[in-house]
Amino acid sequence: MTTNLSVSKSTVSDAHLRHLPVLEVPERLLLGPGPSNADPAVVAAMNRQPIGHLDPAYLALMDEVQELLRYAWQTNNQMTYPVPGTGSAAMEATLANVIEPGDRVLVGVNGYFGNRLVDMAGRYGADVSTIHRPWGEAFSLAEIREALETHRPTLLALVHAETSTGVKQPMEGIGALCREFNCLLVIDTVTSLGGVPIFLDEWQVDLAYSCSQKGLSCPPGMSPFTMGPRALDKLDSRKTKVANWYLDASLLRKYWGSDRSYHHTAPVNMTYAIREALRLVAEEGLEVRWQRHQATAEKLWAGLAEMGLACHVDKAYRLPTLTTVKVPNGVDAKAVTRLLLNEHNIEIGGGLGDLAGQVWRIGLMGSNSQSDRVDTLLAALGQVLKQVG
Ligand SMILES: Cc1ncc(COP(=O)(O)O)c(C=O)c1O
């Protein structure tokens, strides 16, 4: 019997594919909502050869990543590890593990990502209620208390850093409230990790998730996840299996814990990358890094004000990592982002959801949170605004 090794000529032609040039990528300054530019040291780490994902050298690397992540998040949670995938995968991991069909879940919605939490929680069978704030505002402790009293949820989900609005949710006191109401607390730190103070244990947060491509200056693809003892109790007392095999922490516990038993083939090079990104965080030190992000953001805010541009969020709740800038009346927001990209190689974001067309989103995250990046952006933005009139 002969094996047919010829490609069907009629369906897939390879003539042009054979002559595709080697990959080239334009050099951009990524000052939007993410991804941010990856630190060159992180890119260099990714470029190493993969090793086996059960190689003792790789297992040692996993330990380091876990320890570095605990530091970055300020938590002692044993169950702290990155999951393969982008921030949404880690978001899904937090919800999938602690939601059983019929569980009451309360979500604070003051932006686009609150709505994503609502959608995901519903898919795991939760009975979801919401509280709302206008896009650009944060929740008060009193509002949260009232909502916990009304809805009696088993899980409260909040977005610490709402990338669609640029709002930082104050966290003081919320964890204690959740304990009073016997409710777990999950927070989204996708746009805060590595750039904004986070104290998971002090804040009594039970579950959190993040991403690699923003404050950590790493490419997207490996996303931090953590769960504390109260969340683990919930996992261990489930009556139903976690409805997502890949993200099931009871299986992953054996892989990331002392057993090291095979669960999935780890994205080895992404582990190199996030390890290097987190090492850079530790080398700089969290406090210095947070101060750097705050100082760079304040320089941006002052520069925008000098140009007559206003921020969308009150300074008390403004994220240093992501600033929403009001589009002045009569200015074509999309023309500005297009010109910045095409003529200056700078990416900033447009408004998302309710804020579409009303704001631009400027990210100064990780190694892009530098004074000279602000100068470059403000100079380019000034030119572009003149061009568009
Ligand atoms: C606050 C927030 N949560 C969740 C996500 C989802 O992350 P990803 O796009 O990496 O899946 C994002 C993405 O920007 C985000 O900003």
The ligand as an SDF file (V2000), in Angstrom:
LIG
                    3D

 16 16  0  0  0  0  0  0  0  0999 V2000
   -9.3890   44.7900   33.9150 C   0  0  0  0  0  0  0  0  0  0  0  0
   -9.2350   43.7010   32.9120 C   0  0  0  0  0  0  0  0  0  0  0  0
   -9.7050   42.4770   33.1900 N   0  0  0  0  0  0  0  0  0  0  0  0
   -9.5940   41.4620   32.3300 C   0  0  0  0  0  0  0  0  0  0  0  0
   -8.9760   41.6160   31.1180 C   0  0  0  0  0  0  0  0  0  0  0  0
   -8.8710   40.4720   30.1770 C   0  0  0  0  0  0  0  0  0  0  0  0
   -7.5330   40.1860   29.9250 O   0  0  0  0  0  0  0  0  0  0  0  0
   -7.0610   39.5850   28.5000 P   0  0  0  0  0  0  0  0  0  0  0  0
   -7.4480   40.5610   27.4420 O   0  0  0  0  0  0  0  0  0  0  0  0
   -5.5650   39.5030   28.7050 O   0  0  0  0  0  0  0  0  0  0  0  0
   -7.6920   38.2840   28.3330 O   0  0  0  0  0  0  0  0  0  0  0  0
   -8.4770   42.8650   30.7620 C   0  0  0  0  0  0  0  0  0  0  0  0
   -7.8220   43.0950   29.4720 C   0  0  0  0  0  0  0  0  0  0  0  0
   -7.3640   44.1560   29.1550 O   0  0  0  0  0  0  0  0  0  0  0  0
   -8.5880   43.9240   31.6890 C   0  0  0  0  0  0  0  0  0  0  0  0
   -8.1040   45.1300   31.4100 O   0  0  0  0  0  0  0  0  0  0  0  0
  1  2  1  0
  2  3  1  0
  2 15  2  0
  3  4  2  0
  4  5  1  0
  5  6  1  0
  5 12  2  0
  6  7  1  0
  7  8  1  0
  8  9  2  0
  8 10  1  0
  8 11  1  0
 12 13  1  0
 12 15  1  0
 13 14  2  0
 15 16  1  0
M  END
$$$$
